[in-house]
Amino acid sequence: MANSSKSAQFLMESRLVDQATGQNGAMMYDLGVAYSTGSGGVRYDLIEAHKWFNLAAVAGFLPAQIARAEIATDMTAREIAEAQRQARNFLYSSRTPQMRAA
């Protein structure tokens, strides 16, 4: 179990670093898949999944748009709003000061 937790933590950290450094939406999509299925050592969490699919969709990754729409059918309006809020917060917090000013 500890090995699985370490693997999940590594996956999360590497994906966050990749996203923050401008890597493509496929990596964020992978996180969405992991959360939407409870695989890769992460817990099943549709809010987190929707957040990551949303971020990947914003990055232009078409499969994320489709996956986001599919899981939204299993979520309440409040859950979707929370996922969108978290995605906005993540985008805002990962920008450099120069990007915020633009």
Disulfide bonds with the S-S distance in Angstrom:
none
